[in-house]
Amino acid sequence: MRPTASMRVCDPAAGTGGFLLAAYEQMKSARLDPDEKRLLRDRALRGWEIVDATARLCAMNLLLHGISAPENPSLVTVDDALRSAPSEHFDMVLTNPPFGRKSSYKVINALGESEREDMSYLREDFWATTSNKQLNFLQHVRSLLTINGRAAIVVPDNVLFEGGAGETVRRRLLEQCNAHTLLRLPTGIFYAGGVKANVLFFDRKPPSEKPWTDRLWIYDFRTNQNFTLKTRALGRADLDDFVACYNPGNRHERTETERFHAFSYDELVASDKAFLDIFWLRDESLEDTGNLPAPEVIAAEIVEDLQAALDQFAEIAASLGASGVEPGPLAMPD
């Protein structure tokens, strides 16, 4: 994405600030004068986080890295970022919104019992009204961008194929923005079982009679790839080929490869529901089950993934002040 010190960058689902810190490290690498350094420290980065304790960790994380002077208001707002249209806009949005099928909230019914109800955000700047929070975050990210602003957002597969509001959002995105790149991530790098994720890259554009998306380039980093949290963790070097194909120096000069294909706007909108869940590589694991690991190997990988998740959750709980929380080994049943 190559953020520069002259940009304003935000994350509307900031968590503990990982994307903001990564952007900051890139932005401060250039030679800056004192005014530019002050702007980078106090105004360049902005985040929203709905969980109060996590937002405090994010603010502390930024402060420890020299972002935001203690006397200034925090650059992290504790709020539901989807609640209302943005009052400020940004040159770049980098975000990994929380996964989950629907947005919901608790209510107390007439009998005094707690219930959960779907939450739909009625916003005039949205293309579609839906309780699917991934679709809402995608629309919100577009609203946050300045004209010609750039975004990278992690989305689950359902955003690529879901009908109804999903189709509406995809068609509007292809028409009104330049949705130029989709990175299909391998399974095994997120904790939620079965969740398949992607990174969608797009630019916001001014109103136009012609669609802004010319071609969507899709990089399939999922087919015939296998990563786990411990035995084969995803590393930066694993993304080198994608970065080379993306060609951040001049993304208008790209070449198709086995894993990197371009699909025209006409092809995309002619498909059923403007379907973007596209793949073309042959999945070897589906053709020859003899290549699958032994059951005990698969079981061991599952245990390792769960143990890594428990260890990280225990660390988070400990940092929040929980007592008596120690990561412990998972026991395999006899």
Buried (B, 14 or more C-beta within 10 A) or exposed (E): BEBBBEBBBBBBBBBBBBBBBBBBEBBBEEEBEEEBEEBBBBEBBBBBBBEEEBBBBBBBBBBEBEBBEEEEEBBBBBBBBBEEEBEEBBBBBBBBBEBEEBBBEEEEEEEEEEEEEEBBBEBEEBBBBBBBBBBBBBBBBBBBBBEEBBBBBBBBBBBBBBEEBBBBBBBBBBBBBBBBBBBBBBBBBBBEEEBBBBBBBBBBBEEEEEBBBBBBBBBBBBBEBEBBBEEBEBEEEBBEBBEEBBBEEEEEEBEEEEBBBBBEBEEBBEEEBBBBBBEEEEEEEEEEEEEEEEEEEEEBBBBBBBBBBBBEEBEBBBEEEEEEBEBEEEEEEE
